[in-house]
Amino acid sequence: MYQKRLFYPVFKLHDDIRLLWLENVLWTRFFIISAIFSLPDIQSVIQRLLRNPEDFAKIFRCFYNDKIAKRFEELFSNFLFNVQTWQTW
């Protein structure tokens, strides 16, 4: 017989990561739209988009060690900083 207690953390992790990826997709889309149309909200969109690596790292710290979470945050941040430079098209 399966114990629900054992599966809850797995489902919670799955749902949390899925939500974070969804947020990342949305904020990336908002960034692209704001950059292409030179919208006045670009700075606030960038600021929110750059919070995503920290949000992922918080979740990863619960399941992995701090070193792995920090490295993921660093790599993801570097990727987003590179994306941000696309604004200068």
Long-range contacts (C-beta under 8 A, 24 or more apart in sequence): 13-59, 13-62, 13-63, 16-59, 17-56, 17-59, 20-52, 20-55, 20-56, 20-59, 23-52, 23-55, 24-49, 24-52, 27-52, 28-83, 31-83, 31-84, 31-87, 35-86, 35-87, 35-89, 42-87, 46-84, 46-87, 49-80, 49-84, 50-77, 50-80, 50-81, 50-84, 52-76, 52-80, 53-77, 53-80
